[in-house]
């Protein structure tokens, strides 16, 4: 099973695609300009990724579930997740199960005076202790936030606090009620912090960048060349319900 994460720049004609359906173009015309740019960029990136991976020549029909989670109307097609950060858009696709993607720009995290301030998120005492013990608490806090959001997007529960998500960063474990098998992966690059959650498992991630004028670039090889001291990858796997400590 493979998980693919592709990203690109929204503005300046970097993400235009001839593979968008007439329905997508018509839907975009009904949006305000700022939303239209994001919409067209994300659909273009998704359309090009579907063509590269599966040879699909036109973006399939997308429907939005009652919980706000978009997906292809054809259930036999791959699951996907969209995310935005500044002028960048990202798309995650998994060949099996469901996925969730979240992104945040590094410079945006530096505007916070304390890691507790990330998106007004309240960290548990467990998480706070771990964050404060890291070399870069701001980056560590941002990674936990992106990890959390990717899991919530996978589950379609971004605004549902009735079934809380527990992260145990010290042991690389997580627990989400009703989701017994989830794996989440996050990396902090120089510009971008991103996280992908997949059920039942990620196994391996392929990273891509797309530009309308330059085509596809395989980022997986570039990231493999980073010195081990510069690697900030975090991986979380589900903890069995009966063995999960209660976070406070």
C-alpha positions, 0 to 999 in steps of 0.5 A: 500500500502506498501513500502519495503526498503532492504539493504545489504553488497556488498563484502565478499559473503554477497549478493550471490543468486541462484535466478539470471537468466542466462541473469543476470549472462552473463551480469555481466561477460561482466563488469569490476570487480568493476562494476560486484560486485555492479551489482551482489549484487544489482540483488541478493538483488532484487531477494531475496526480490522478492522471499520473498515478492511474491514467484518469484523463479528467478529474472525477466527480467530487462530493462533500459528505455531511461532515464536510469531508470531500471525496470522489462520488465513485467509491472504487476510486482512491481516497484523498485529502486536501490542505492549504498553507499560505500560497501552497496547496497539498493533496494526499492520496492513499491506495487503500483505506482513508487519509488526512492531510494537514500543512503549516508554514514554518514562518507562521509558527514563529509568530507565536510566543509560546507553543501553546498558542498554535491555532489556539490549541490546548495541549495536554500536560503530556504534550506540553512536557514533551514540547518543552523538552525539544530543541525547537518547542515552536516546531515541535508544537506545530508538528503535533498540531498538524498531526492532530489535524491530519487524524481529525480530517481522516476521521471527518471530525475536525469540529467534533470534540465528543470523541477526543484524540490522544497523542502520546509523543514520547512513545509515538502512539495515538488513540482515536475513539472508533478508529482502531488502526491509524498511522500518522507521519509528520515532517518539518522541512525548512519551509513546510511542516506537514502531516499525513494520517492513514488507516489502516497503515501508511507503510511508505510515503512518496512525495511529489511537487507539481508545476504546470510549466516544469511538470512533476518532481520526485521529492522523496529522493531529495529528502532522503539526502538530508543529513540524519541530524536534519531529519525531523520525522515523527511517526505515530501508530494506534495504541490498543484501547485497553492499553491507552493511558488517560491524558489530562 
